[in-house]
Amino acid sequence: MLNFLRLLLARRLTRTPIGLIVMGVIWLLARRRRQRQEQTRPHPGTAPARQRHPAARR
């Protein structure tokens, strides 16, 4: 239901040039927010692989 309401709102806003600007600003803000969330909270299973160090020779 929420996606349907978002679709209706988006269709309504895209009919005017000012609405297109508003949609662009909303899109940019949402994109930045998603990027910040990914930086602070990495997804499980995406930890960097361990690096092997060669054994010390004596």
Secondary structure by P-SEA (a helix, b strand, c coil): caaaaaaaaaaaaaccaaaaaaaaaaaaaaaaaaaaaaaacccccccccbbbbccccc
